[in-house]
Amino acid sequence: MLGAGAEIVTGDFFASVPAADAYVLKSVIHDWDDERAAAILTRVRAAMPADGVVFVVEPVLAEDPDALARQRMTLMSDLNMLVCTGGRERTEREFAALLGAAGLRLDSVAQVPPPTGYSVLRAVPA
């Protein structure tokens, strides 16, 4: 159930994105290569107001090889994304660069409690 003022909108984010104060993209960005992912985020940035926010909910790969070795499920998802969609999982640094290319700034990252393997990346206009 959505609260007052919230709405779920379907469509093609490569064509257009409706104006909103906040966006939630869950398991969307990892489906795409960097060029297409940046295109989606650029459309979102163009539609959002100066005080808008976008929440990207995705697995975040560890930078540290020892920590990365403990992310077996995320690594399998990374392989799956590559083979099936051409997409991939990304590190926090890679997400920051991708968001930056779209005119957004990574504001914070919060890990969702295990066993989900997801994080919530909060981005605001740059």
Order of alpha helices (4+ residues) and beta strands (2+ residues): beta-alpha-beta-beta-alpha-alpha-beta-alpha-beta-beta
